[in-house]
Amino acid sequence: MNSVRSFRAGTLLWPFNTGRTTNSYLRALARGDMRRNLDGSDAGVPTEDQRKHARQVLAERERRKLEQIQRRRHMQAAVNDAA
């Protein structure tokens, strides 16, 4: 069996896609910074829709992060009250 066929679709692209979803990349998109190709050449500036989407993703990630912090504080308070 060909080893490449054993990978699920998209698996081989994973290393290339992860950088596109980091917070720093999304912040750069939201600002409208020039995008770059893998060889460093200009790939153009993001469209307003892409900038809006980046801001939405960042806001959602921040919301989830704050919720996680609140849950941890609540759990810690419950542990402290039980002690």
GIUR-V849222 format. One record per backbone hydrogen bond with DSSP energy under -0.5 kcal/mol. CO is the residue of the C=O (numbers start at 0). NH is the residue of the N-H. E is the energy in kcal/mol with one decimal. If there is no record, write none. Layout:
BEGIN
{{CO;NH;E} {CO;NH;E}}
END
This chain:
BEGIN
{{1;4;-0.7} {1;5;-0.6} {2;5;-0.7} {3;6;-1.3} {7;10;-2.0} {9;12;-0.6} {9;13;-0.7} {10;13;-1.0} {12;15;-1.2} {12;16;-1.6} {13;17;-1.6} {16;19;-0.8} {17;20;-1.4} {18;21;-0.7} {21;25;-2.4} {22;26;-2.7} {23;27;-2.0} {24;28;-2.4} {25;29;-2.8} {26;30;-2.0} {27;31;-1.1} {27;32;-2.5} {28;31;-0.7} {32;45;-0.6} {34;42;-3.0} {34;43;-0.6} {36;39;-2.1} {40;36;-2.9} {43;34;-2.4} {46;50;-2.4} {47;51;-2.6} {48;52;-2.5} {49;53;-2.3} {50;54;-2.2} {51;55;-2.3} {52;56;-2.6} {53;57;-2.4} {54;58;-2.3} {55;59;-2.4} {56;60;-2.5} {57;61;-2.3} {58;62;-2.4} {59;63;-2.4} {60;64;-2.3} {61;65;-2.5} {62;66;-2.3} {63;67;-2.3} {64;68;-2.2} {65;69;-2.4} {66;70;-2.5} {67;71;-2.3} {68;72;-2.4} {69;73;-2.5} {70;74;-2.7} {71;75;-2.7} {72;76;-2.5} {73;77;-2.1} {74;78;-2.2} {75;79;-2.6} {76;80;-2.5} {77;81;-1.8} {78;82;-1.2}}
END
